Amino acid sequence: MGWRVLSRRSLAALSLILVTLAAGCGEPIATPESVRLQAAGSTTMTPLVSELAAAFGQRFPTISVQVTGLGTSSGLEALPDEADIAMASWLPPDVPKGWRVTPIAHDGIAVIVHPDNSVDGLGLLQVRALFGGRADEWQAVDGRPMPGPVQPVSREEGSGTRAVFEALVMEGRRVTPRAVVVSSSQAVVEFVAGHPEAIGYVTMALVTPKVKVLRIEGELPTPDSVVQGRYPLRRELWLVTDDPPSSPEQAFLDFALGAVGQQIVGQRYGRVR
């Protein structure tokens, strides 16, 4: 039988699907037909949810989860007609009624610089000064002179990572207009790796040896430091569905929170269970 692409509303017709055990237990789910779920949203979460979806599909071959990174805002706007699950690294202050918000991981926003940069750590006020444009030379934060002035690198409008960074660091202020704006954490890493004067921010899961991660208020972003609350730039990562979710959606949520799912989460992020 071929795949049938179903919207969230169409999935309501599958309410008789039988979930014999929680998804994390590995038992099959009896379904009347193959189901495809659409997960869209945070580019930060796309690699993690893609890995979860692949493992989920191996256990439950009748349910496929298609993952698309559009940015948190776009993912939330796609609910419920264009997406069944939104991946959100940021949430609006007032979560709309009818949404089920499920945290699946703890993340830390890493502040990164070029490996040649002599700075190893910053305070939050120093990070704000650098990204706000009030400190435009690395000597202002006890660094060595660089080839040019400080070059902040920020994310695009609609990025959950940008929204959280501005809330936690900038206190609602915008980053300087001189900032280079890119559309993914991977692009931030690549830009900083190629520009010794640059500073950027990314999810800790996508840091590579091409860049240096700075201590913020004396702490590095690690799974332990974000779970224990020691690292100041921390957040939760959520999966958002209709409330109540359909049976296939609930099965995927259960899997993400189960033993296998949280083992996958723990490879990149802090676990929630």
Stockholm file with secondary structure:
# STOCKHOLM 1.0

chainA/1-273         MGWRVLSRRSLAALSLILVTLAAGCGEPIATPESVRLQAAGSTTMTPLVSELAAAFGQRFPTISVQVTGLGTSSGLEALPDEADIAMASWLPPDVPKGWRVTPIAHDGIAVIVHPDNSVDGLGLLQVRALFGGRADEWQAVDGRPMPGPVQPVSREEGSGTRAVFEALVMEGRRVTPRAVVVSSSQAVVEFVAGHPEAIGYVTMALVTPKVKVLRIEGELPTPDSVVQGRYPLRRELWLVTDDPPSSPEQAFLDFALGAVGQQIVGQRYGRVR
#=GR chainA/1-273 SS CCCCBCCHHHHGGGTTCEECSCGGGTCCEECSSCEEEEEEECTTTHHHHHHHHHHHHHHCTTEEEEEEECCHHHHHHHTTTTCSEEEESSCCSSCCTTEEEEEEEEEEEEEEECTTCCCCEECHHHHHHHHHTSCCSGGGGTCCCCSSSCEEEEECTTCHHHHHHIIIIITTCCCCTTSEEESSHHHHHHHHHHCTTEEEEEEGGGCCTTSEECEETTBCCCHHHHHTTCSSSEEEEEEEEESSCCHHHHHHHHHHHSHHHHHHHHTTSEECC
#=GC SS_cons         CCCCBCCHHHHGGGTTCEECSCGGGTCCEECSSCEEEEEEECTTTHHHHHHHHHHHHHHCTTEEEEEEECCHHHHHHHTTTTCSEEEESSCCSSCCTTEEEEEEEEEEEEEEECTTCCCCEECHHHHHHHHHTSCCSGGGGTCCCCSSSCEEEEECTTCHHHHHHIIIIITTCCCCTTSEEESSHHHHHHHHHHCTTEEEEEEGGGCCTTSEECEETTBCCCHHHHHTTCSSSEEEEEEEEESSCCHHHHHHHHHHHSHHHHHHHHTTSEECC
//
